[in-house]
């Protein structure tokens, strides 16, 4: 029995030292990441972010494991369940971080359910160790609320679609249960300390201060984002549409609408047909083995069609710029017509560009020709 106690104490101290070392190492990684701007990587599959996530997972596992080690001899059944859940959830976490299995929802289901079980089991074990013995009723209520919240959270992973939203009743139930569990846990812990005539540990006080500061910063950031005016996608200057009479504006809209129709048909439609015919012509010639370079007439056709595309795009963008300030028009009918013409012109710009990309994205020779510098524009 004495040897087992020595082993448990040694395990607890080892996990405590490991946790401190991991937190220091994590702080160093975050400092290096801030200096080297790892936030610009934009991909969590990068090895650097995987290392950071692994250290976070190890720190959480060491923290939960330290509590589990202290309760291993006193609460054997609960400690076994908690320990198994900690180990299984950490294995699932490593699979999610380091393998491509993260694309399978089942892995996420296993990880989430086991993680909730690990946290809840460790929470119950900690309560049974730290709580006062004369508060059994409060203990039962607190544990019951904790188990209820854990069941509700674990149930999220059992749905057909994991990322679906939850109802307001679910949020209220989990919120009330969580608040009762947290408040009850704090009361039981403080009552246990007072019964043993102990003070709140200094590390806990430091943790409270850090959490409080982080909460204040987060609240200030959130309130600042909520109260700040929304950013606009395009900064627009004052529009001249507001100074145009409704009659003249309607005439201008009619003229620009006719111009837009001519750009679309026959302009862009004919250009698309010519481009597809040119692609077929070049493909047929390549099939005969002449694929190293363009013929002079083919080069002229490619450049001519590209110049036509740029001219149509320039005309469409001018219409977009003209009617981007449609909100300044007071007359509802004229304002709606301005919006429709501008929106249609912008949609055609995107459609024409997408068609060109789709037509030549797999043809390296054509892309190289289109990307050549033009001496007249250099």
Backbone torsions as a table, in degrees:
resi	resn	phi	psi	omega
1	UNK	NA	-41.7	179.7
2	UNK	-66.2	-37.5	178.7
3	UNK	-66.7	-40.4	177.7
4	UNK	-61.4	-39.1	178.8
5	UNK	-65.2	-38.6	178.7
6	UNK	-64.0	-41.2	179.7
7	UNK	-63.7	-43.2	179.9
8	UNK	-62.9	-45.1	178.9
9	UNK	-62.4	-40.7	178.2
10	UNK	-65.2	-39.3	177.7
11	UNK	-64.5	-42.6	-179.8
12	UNK	-62.6	-44.7	179.0
13	UNK	-65.3	-40.2	179.0
14	UNK	-62.0	-42.0	177.9
15	UNK	-67.2	-35.5	178.2
16	UNK	-65.0	-45.0	178.2
17	UNK	-64.8	-40.3	178.5
18	UNK	-61.1	-42.2	179.3
19	UNK	-61.5	-45.6	178.9
20	UNK	-62.3	-43.1	178.5
21	UNK	-62.7	-40.7	178.7
22	UNK	-65.5	-39.2	178.9
23	UNK	-65.4	-40.2	177.5
24	UNK	-64.6	-44.8	179.1
25	UNK	-62.9	-39.9	178.6
26	UNK	-64.8	-40.8	175.9
27	UNK	-60.4	-40.1	177.0
28	UNK	-64.5	-41.9	178.1
29	UNK	-62.0	-42.2	179.8
30	UNK	-65.8	-36.3	176.6
31	UNK	-64.9	-45.5	177.5
32	UNK	-62.8	-41.1	178.9
33	UNK	-63.1	-36.5	178.2
34	UNK	-67.7	-37.6	-179.7
35	UNK	-71.3	-40.0	-177.4
36	UNK	-92.4	4.2	176.7
37	UNK	57.5	55.1	175.7
38	UNK	-66.8	-17.4	179.8
39	UNK	-66.1	-15.5	178.5
40	UNK	-87.6	-3.1	-179.3
41	UNK	-63.1	-45.1	175.4
42	UNK	72.2	14.4	-179.6
43	UNK	-147.3	115.2	-179.1
44	UNK	-72.7	-8.6	175.8
45	UNK	-79.4	-6.9	175.7
46	UNK	-63.8	142.9	-175.6
47	UNK	-59.3	-36.8	-178.0
48	UNK	-62.8	-45.4	179.0
49	UNK	-69.9	-31.6	176.8
50	UNK	-65.3	-39.0	177.1
51	UNK	-63.9	-43.8	178.7
52	UNK	-60.6	-45.5	179.9
53	UNK	-65.0	-35.9	177.7
54	UNK	-65.4	-42.0	178.6
55	UNK	-63.5	-40.4	176.7
56	UNK	-60.4	-45.7	178.9
57	UNK	-63.0	-40.6	177.5
58	UNK	-63.9	-40.1	179.7
59	UNK	-63.8	-43.4	178.8
60	UNK	-64.2	-43.8	179.5
61	UNK	-63.7	-39.8	178.7
62	UNK	-67.0	-37.2	178.4
63	UNK	-65.4	-48.3	177.7
64	UNK	-66.1	-36.9	179.5
65	UNK	-66.1	-33.1	177.1
66	UNK	-63.0	-41.6	176.8
67	UNK	-67.0	-41.3	178.7
68	UNK	-61.5	-40.3	-179.0
69	UNK	-64.0	-36.7	179.6
70	UNK	-68.2	-27.4	-175.6
71	UNK	-100.9	2.6	-174.1
72	UNK	-59.7	-35.5	-177.4
73	UNK	-90.3	-29.9	-175.4
74	UNK	-83.2	-39.5	-177.1
75	UNK	-125.9	81.0	-168.7
76	UNK	-65.3	-50.1	-175.5
77	UNK	-63.3	-49.6	-179.9
78	UNK	-63.9	-38.4	-179.8
79	UNK	-66.3	-36.1	178.3
80	UNK	-64.6	-45.0	178.4
81	UNK	-62.4	-44.3	-179.5
82	UNK	-64.0	-44.6	-179.9
83	UNK	-63.3	-42.8	178.3
84	UNK	-63.4	-40.5	179.8
85	UNK	-66.6	-38.6	178.1
86	UNK	-62.1	-47.9	-178.1
87	UNK	-64.6	-44.4	-178.0
88	UNK	-67.2	-42.1	-179.7
89	UNK	-65.9	-36.0	179.0
90	UNK	-68.2	-38.1	176.5
91	UNK	-62.9	-44.2	177.3
92	UNK	-62.9	-36.8	179.3
93	UNK	-63.5	-43.7	178.4
94	UNK	-64.3	-36.9	177.3
95	UNK	-62.9	-41.9	179.6
96	UNK	-65.3	-39.8	-175.1
97	UNK	-75.7	-40.9	-167.4
98	UNK	-107.2	-7.5	-177.6
99	UNK	-124.1	169.3	177.5
100	UNK	-81.4	-0.8	177.9
101	UNK	-68.0	-9.0	177.6
102	UNK	-60.4	-16.8	179.5
103	UNK	-77.9	-10.9	-179.0
104	UNK	-95.7	122.3	-178.4
105	UNK	-60.2	-28.1	-176.9
106	UNK	-62.6	-36.1	178.3
107	UNK	-63.3	-42.5	177.8
108	UNK	-65.0	-37.2	178.0
109	UNK	-61.5	-48.4	179.5
110	UNK	-60.5	-43.7	-177.9
111	UNK	-64.1	-45.8	-175.2
112	UNK	-65.5	-46.0	-179.1
113	UNK	-63.6	-44.5	-179.7
114	UNK	-68.2	-34.7	178.9
115	UNK	-68.1	-42.7	177.1
116	UNK	-62.3	-40.8	177.5
117	UNK	-64.8	-39.1	179.6
118	UNK	-65.3	-46.1	-179.6
119	UNK	-65.7	-43.1	-178.8
120	UNK	-66.8	-44.7	178.0
121	UNK	-61.6	-41.9	177.9
122	UNK	-66.5	-38.1	177.2
123	UNK	-60.9	-44.7	-179.4
124	UNK	-66.4	-42.2	177.9
125	UNK	-61.2	-43.1	-179.9
126	UNK	-64.0	-41.0	177.8
127	UNK	-61.2	-44.4	-178.2
128	UNK	-66.7	-25.6	176.9
129	UNK	-83.0	-41.3	-169.5
130	UNK	-95.3	-19.5	-172.5
131	UNK	-76.6	158.1	176.9
132	UNK	-75.0	145.3	-176.5
133	UNK	-75.1	-17.0	-176.9
134	UNK	-92.9	16.2	179.7
135	UNK	-126.7	51.5	-174.9
136	UNK	-67.2	-39.2	-179.6
137	UNK	-63.3	-46.3	177.2
138	UNK	-62.8	-34.9	177.4
139	UNK	-61.8	-46.6	-179.5
140	UNK	-63.6	-41.3	178.8
141	UNK	-63.8	-44.0	-178.5
142	UNK	-64.5	-46.2	179.3
143	UNK	-64.8	-41.1	178.4
144	UNK	-60.5	-44.1	177.8
145	UNK	-64.7	-39.2	178.9
146	UNK	-63.4	-43.3	178.9
147	UNK	-66.3	-38.9	178.2
148	UNK	-62.1	-47.3	179.1
149	UNK	-63.0	-40.8	178.7
150	UNK	-62.6	-41.1	178.9
151	UNK	-64.9	-40.5	178.7
152	UNK	-65.1	-41.4	179.8
153	UNK	-69.4	-43.3	179.3
154	UNK	-64.4	-30.6	179.6
155	UNK	-64.4	-21.2	177.8
156	UNK	-61.8	-33.4	-178.2
157	UNK	-78.6	-10.0	-177.6
158	UNK	-95.0	0.6	179.1
159	UNK	-78.4	161.6	179.0
160	UNK	-64.1	-42.9	176.5
161	UNK	-114.5	112.0	-172.8
162	UNK	-64.3	-38.0	-172.3
163	UNK	-88.7	7.7	176.5
164	UNK	-63.7	153.5	178.8
165	UNK	-71.3	172.1	179.6
166	UNK	-118.5	160.2	-177.3
167	UNK	-80.1	165.0	176.5
168	UNK	-65.1	-35.3	177.9
169	UNK	-63.3	-39.4	177.4
170	UNK	-61.6	-45.0	-180.0
171	UNK	-62.5	-42.8	179.2
172	UNK	-64.2	-43.8	-178.7
173	UNK	-63.3	-47.2	180.0
174	UNK	-67.5	-38.9	179.6
175	UNK	-63.6	-46.8	-179.9
176	UNK	-65.3	-45.0	178.2
177	UNK	-61.6	-40.6	178.9
178	UNK	-65.8	-42.3	178.9
179	UNK	-62.8	-44.9	179.1
180	UNK	-62.1	-41.3	179.9
181	UNK	-65.0	-43.7	-179.0
182	UNK	-66.9	-47.7	-179.7
183	UNK	-62.9	-44.3	178.1
184	UNK	-61.6	-39.4	179.1
185	UNK	-63.3	-44.2	-180.0
186	UNK	-64.5	-43.1	179.7
187	UNK	-63.0	-44.9	179.9
188	UNK	-64.6	-38.9	-179.7
189	UNK	-67.5	-46.8	179.1
190	UNK	-63.9	-39.2	177.9
191	UNK	-63.0	-37.9	176.5
192	UNK	-65.3	-39.8	177.7
193	UNK	-64.2	-44.7	-179.4
194	UNK	-64.9	-37.2	178.8
195	UNK	-65.1	-31.0	178.2
196	UNK	-93.5	4.4	179.4
197	UNK	56.5	47.3	178.7
198	UNK	-116.7	160.0	176.9
199	UNK	-100.0	162.2	175.8
200	UNK	-64.7	127.8	-178.7
201	UNK	-57.5	148.7	-177.9
202	UNK	-63.5	-37.2	178.6
203	UNK	-61.5	-35.8	178.4
204	UNK	-68.1	-41.0	177.6
205	UNK	-61.1	-43.0	178.3
206	UNK	-62.5	-41.0	177.9
207	UNK	-61.8	-40.9	177.2
208	UNK	-60.8	-42.3	179.8
209	UNK	-63.6	-45.3	-179.0
210	UNK	-63.5	-46.3	179.6
211	UNK	-62.3	-40.0	178.1
212	UNK	-62.8	-43.2	178.9
213	UNK	-64.7	-42.5	178.2
214	UNK	-63.1	-40.2	177.8
215	UNK	-62.3	-41.4	178.7
216	UNK	-64.0	-43.4	179.7
217	UNK	-62.8	-43.5	-179.7
218	UNK	-64.7	-42.5	179.7
219	UNK	-63.6	-42.0	178.7
220	UNK	-64.1	-41.7	178.7
221	UNK	-63.6	-43.6	-178.7
222	UNK	-64.9	-45.8	179.8
223	UNK	-64.3	-36.5	177.7
224	UNK	-64.7	-39.5	178.4
225	UNK	-68.2	-38.7	-177.0
226	UNK	-69.7	-40.6	-175.4
227	UNK	-85.0	-14.3	-179.3
228	UNK	-75.3	149.1	178.9
229	UNK	-66.9	144.8	-178.5
230	UNK	-65.9	142.2	179.3
231	UNK	-75.4	142.0	178.4
232	UNK	-94.3	148.4	-178.3
233	UNK	-70.3	-39.3	178.8
234	UNK	-128.0	133.1	175.3
235	UNK	-82.1	117.6	-178.5
236	UNK	-108.4	139.0	175.0
237	UNK	-83.1	-178.5	178.8
238	UNK	-62.6	134.3	-177.3
239	UNK	-92.1	142.3	177.1
240	UNK	-81.5	-7.1	-179.5
241	UNK	-64.1	-30.1	-177.1
242	UNK	-66.1	-23.3	-176.1
243	UNK	-95.8	0.5	-178.7
244	UNK	-93.6	135.0	177.5
245	UNK	-63.4	152.0	-175.5
246	UNK	-60.5	-41.2	-179.3
247	UNK	-63.4	-47.4	178.9
248	UNK	-65.3	-36.0	180.0
249	UNK	-65.7	-40.1	178.0
250	UNK	-63.9	-38.4	176.7
251	UNK	-64.4	-42.5	179.2
252	UNK	-64.1	-42.5	179.0
253	UNK	-61.9	-41.2	178.2
254	UNK	-62.4	-43.1	178.1
255	UNK	-62.7	-45.4	-179.6
256	UNK	-68.0	-32.2	176.9
257	UNK	-66.2	-41.1	176.3
258	UNK	-63.9	-40.7	177.0
259	UNK	-62.2	-41.0	179.3
260	UNK	-62.8	-39.8	178.6
261	UNK	-64.0	-40.7	179.1
262	UNK	-67.2	-34.8	177.9
263	UNK	-64.7	-41.2	-178.6
264	UNK	-72.9	-49.4	-179.7
265	UNK	-141.8	118.0	15.8
266	UNK	-93.0	-1.8	-170.0
267	UNK	-55.7	-74.8	-175.3
268	UNK	-67.7	-33.3	179.5
269	UNK	-65.8	-43.7	177.2
270	UNK	-65.9	-39.5	179.4
271	UNK	-62.9	-39.3	177.8
272	UNK	-63.9	-42.2	177.7
273	UNK	-62.8	-42.6	178.3
274	UNK	-63.7	-39.7	-179.5
275	UNK	-64.9	-42.2	179.1
276	UNK	-66.2	-37.3	177.2
277	UNK	-66.2	-38.6	178.3
278	UNK	-65.8	-41.6	177.9
279	UNK	-60.6	-43.1	178.6
280	UNK	-64.0	-40.0	179.4
281	UNK	-62.8	-45.8	-179.9
282	UNK	-66.5	-39.6	179.8
283	UNK	-64.4	-40.4	178.6
284	UNK	-64.4	-38.8	179.5
285	UNK	-69.2	-36.3	177.6
286	UNK	-65.6	-35.1	179.4
287	UNK	-63.0	-22.8	178.7
288	UNK	-88.9	-1.1	175.9
289	UNK	101.5	2.2	179.2
290	UNK	-103.6	81.1	-173.4
291	UNK	-122.8	8.2	-174.5
292	UNK	-79.2	-36.2	-175.0
293	UNK	-148.5	169.3	178.2
294	UNK	-83.5	150.1	165.9
295	UNK	-77.1	154.2	-177.8
296	UNK	-55.4	-41.1	-178.4
297	UNK	-69.7	-32.8	177.6
298	UNK	-68.2	-40.0	177.6
299	UNK	-62.4	-41.6	178.0
300	UNK	-63.8	-38.7	179.1
301	UNK	-66.1	-43.0	-180.0
302	UNK	-62.0	-48.6	-178.2
303	UNK	-67.3	-38.9	179.6
304	UNK	-64.9	-43.1	179.1
305	UNK	-66.9	-36.0	178.7
306	UNK	-67.5	-39.6	176.9
307	UNK	-64.8	-37.2	177.2
308	UNK	-64.6	-41.7	177.7
309	UNK	-60.8	-43.9	179.8
310	UNK	-63.6	-36.5	179.1
311	UNK	-67.2	-44.0	177.1
312	UNK	-63.3	-41.7	179.2
313	UNK	-62.7	-40.3	179.0
314	UNK	-63.3	-39.8	179.2
315	UNK	-66.2	-40.4	178.9
316	UNK	-66.8	-41.4	179.8
317	UNK	-66.0	-31.6	176.3
318	UNK	-65.8	-38.3	176.5
319	UNK	-66.2	-40.1	177.3
320	UNK	-61.0	-45.8	-179.5
321	UNK	-65.2	-36.3	-178.9
322	UNK	-64.2	-45.1	-172.6
323	UNK	-101.2	12.0	176.6
324	UNK	-66.3	-25.4	178.3
325	UNK	-94.9	33.2	-177.7
326	UNK	-61.3	-24.0	-178.3
327	UNK	-66.3	-19.3	-179.3
328	UNK	-80.3	-9.3	179.4
329	UNK	-78.4	128.1	-176.1
330	UNK	-79.5	-38.9	-177.7
331	UNK	-68.5	124.3	-176.1
332	UNK	-60.9	-42.5	-179.3
333	UNK	-64.5	-47.6	179.0
334	UNK	-63.5	-39.5	178.9
335	UNK	-61.3	-42.1	179.5
336	UNK	-64.9	-41.0	179.8
337	UNK	-65.9	-38.9	177.1
338	UNK	-63.1	-42.4	-179.9
339	UNK	-63.0	-43.0	-177.6
340	UNK	-64.2	-44.7	-179.7
341	UNK	-64.1	-45.9	178.8
342	UNK	-63.1	-42.0	180.0
343	UNK	-65.3	-42.4	179.7
344	UNK	-63.5	-41.1	178.2
345	UNK	-63.2	-43.7	178.5
346	UNK	-64.4	-40.0	178.2
347	UNK	-63.2	-38.2	179.4
348	UNK	-68.8	-33.3	175.4
349	UNK	-60.1	-48.1	-180.0
350	UNK	-64.0	-42.1	-177.9
351	UNK	-65.3	-44.7	-179.3
352	UNK	-64.9	-40.9	178.8
353	UNK	-65.6	-42.3	179.6
354	UNK	-63.4	-38.6	178.9
355	UNK	-66.1	-39.3	179.3
356	UNK	-66.0	-42.5	178.7
357	UNK	-62.4	-45.2	-179.0
358	UNK	-65.4	-31.8	-176.5
359	UNK	-74.2	-35.5	-173.0
360	UNK	-117.5	7.9	-174.4
361	UNK	-66.7	-26.3	-178.9
362	UNK	-101.3	9.6	-178.3
363	UNK	-115.2	97.3	-175.9
364	UNK	-65.7	-34.8	-177.4
365	UNK	-68.2	-42.5	178.2
366	UNK	-66.0	-42.2	178.8
367	UNK	-61.3	-40.1	177.9
368	UNK	-63.5	-38.7	178.5
369	UNK	-67.0	-41.3	179.8
370	UNK	-67.4	-28.3	-178.6
371	UNK	-88.8	-1.1	178.8
372	UNK	-66.9	144.4	177.7
373	UNK	-72.5	141.6	178.4
374	UNK	-98.9	124.1	-176.6
375	UNK	-60.7	-26.2	-178.8
376	UNK	-74.3	-16.1	-177.2
377	UNK	-113.9	1.0	-179.0
378	UNK	-87.8	NA	NA
